[in-house]
Amino acid sequence: MSATGPRPLRADAQRNRDRLLAAAVHAFSQVGPDVTLDAIAKDAGVGIGTLYRHFPTREALVEAAYRNELSRLCDAATALLQTMPPDEAMRAWMDRFVDYMTTKRGMADALRAVIASGGNPYGQSRDQLTGAITTLLGAGATAGTVRSDVGPGDVLALLGGVSLAVAEPAQREQGRRLLDLLMDGLRYRAPAAR
């Protein structure tokens, strides 16, 4: 590590790391916490040595996979705002949030093992999520399409509730309807003329 931080990975090393993280998320959320690291490496198309070079322990891999999913979700707020009007970006981000929560629930046992070993994968989650929501709300308020009197903590709580209500894949259509209702409540409406 240099005085300015860790050295950036070579392009091939970054691709391997990204494939390992994607394979880990899939494995821990679909198979469970007892999936072998060999299986994850094989699914990622790399050797076990490559996995251990990037993630020296199972817990390090689980925590990195979770944090990567969180970063992808939070980074999507800015990316969506570059291609959509703010209210549409907010609604699209809500779908991604529900997907993230589904993945997080699938990884729950693996994440509990990280916590039991002394890790704290959730340490900055709330701050990152409220930051992303703040960005979306701010853009919507500036554009006049989203109410300016709603705080990011309220939106996060509502999204968490929707995510819990639609925990099963069969409930996904209900989830879309609930998110549409939530978004409808967030849209700015000019006061009626008297």
N, C-alpha and C positions, 0 to 999 in steps of 0.2 A: 504494500500500500504506500502510495506517495503522500507527500504533505498535503496535496490537494484532494485526496480521496482515492478510491480504488481505480485501478487502471481499467479502461473499457475493454470488454471482451472482443476478441477477433470475431469476424462475421460468422465463421463456422461454429465457433464456441457459443455464440449467442443463439444461433439456430438450434444447437443441441440443447441448450438450457431451456429455450422456449418449448421445444418438443417434450422435454422431460416434465416441465410444469404442466403442460396440457395433458400428458399421459397420466400424471399423478392426480390431477383433479378428477379425471375420468375414473381412474382406478379407485381412489379413496371414496368417491361419491357413489360409484356403482357396485364395486366389489366389497368395500369396507376397509377398516383399518388394518386388517391382517394380510392384505395383498402383499406379495413378495416384491422387494425392490428389483429383483431380477425380472419379474413380469413387467414392471413399469419401464425398466430400461429397454426391454425387448419391444414393448409397445411403442416406445419413442424411437426405436431404430438405432439405439446406441448400446455400447457395452456397459457392464456394471461399473467398470473403472471410471467411465465418463460420468456416470451418475454420482459416484462418490467424490469425484473431483469438484463437482458443483455443490453437492449436498452431502456433507460428511456423516450425517445421521438421518434416520427416518424422520425424526422430529423437525430437523432443518428443512427437509423436503416438504413436509406437510405445511409448515408455517410459510415457506416461500410460495407454495402453490396457492394457499389461501390469500396471502397478501397480493399475489399477482392478479388473482380474480378481482379483488377489491380495487386495485389500481386500474385495471381495465375498465371496470364499471365507472369509477370516478373520472377517469380520463375521457370517457365517452361523452360526458356532459359538454365539454368544449368542442369535441369533434362533431357532435350532433348540431350544435349551434352554428357551426360553419356551413352546414348544408341544408338547414331547415329553419323556418320561422320559430321563434322561441317557444310558443305554446306547443307546436308539433314536436319540437326537440324534447320538451319536458315529458310529453306523453310517451314518446319512443323510449326515453330513458327509464320511465316507470316500468315498461316491459322488461328492460334489461335488469332492473332492480329485482323484480320477481324471479327472474332466471338465476341471478346471483344468490338470492336467499334459498332457492331450491338446491343449488349446488352446496351452499353452506350447510344446510340441513343434512345433505347426503354425506358431508365430510365431518359431521358432528362427533362421531366416535374417534376419528383420527385427531381432530382438534382437541378433544378432551385429553387424549394421551399427551399431546404437546403441553397442555396446561399442567397436567400431573407431573411432567418432567421439569417444570419450572419456567416454561415459555409463556409468553403473553401475545398470542397472535392477534388479539382484538385491541391491543394497546392504543392504536390510533384510528381505529375503524370509524368511530362516531365523528371524529373531527374531519376525516376525509369525506365521509358521506354528507355531512352537513355543509362542507365546502362546495361539493358538487351541486347540491340542491340550491345553495345560496347563489351560485353562478347562474343556474337555470331560472330561478325566481327573479333575480336581478335583471337578466336579459328580457324576460317576459314583462316585467314592470316597466322597463325602459321603452319597450315596444308598445306598451299599452294593451297587451293581450292577456296578461296575468295580473291578478290582484297584488297590490303592494303591501297589504296588511296581514299577510300570512308568513309565519316564520318557518325556517327550515326544520326546526325540531318537530313542529306540528306535522309537516309533510312527511318526515321520516317516520313518525309514529303511525300515521295513517297508512303509509306504504307497508310498514311492518305488519299491521293488522290485516291488510289485504293478503299479504304473503302467507300469513298463518291460515287464513280462511281458505286458501286454494293450495293447500299442501300436496294434494294428489293430482297427478296429470289429468285425470278425468274432470277436474274442476277448473281447468285452464280457461274455458270459455266464460265461466262465471268470473274469473279473475279479470279478463278483458273488460267485461261489463262494469265491474267494480272500479277498475282504473279509469274507465270512461266517466263514471259518476264523480270520482275524485277530481279528475281533470276539469269536468264541467263546473265543479265548485271553486276551482282555482282561477277560472277565466274571469277577466275583468269585464264588468258590464257598467256602462255609463249610467249614472243615476237618471231615473225617469224625469222628464220635464214636468214642472208643476203648472 
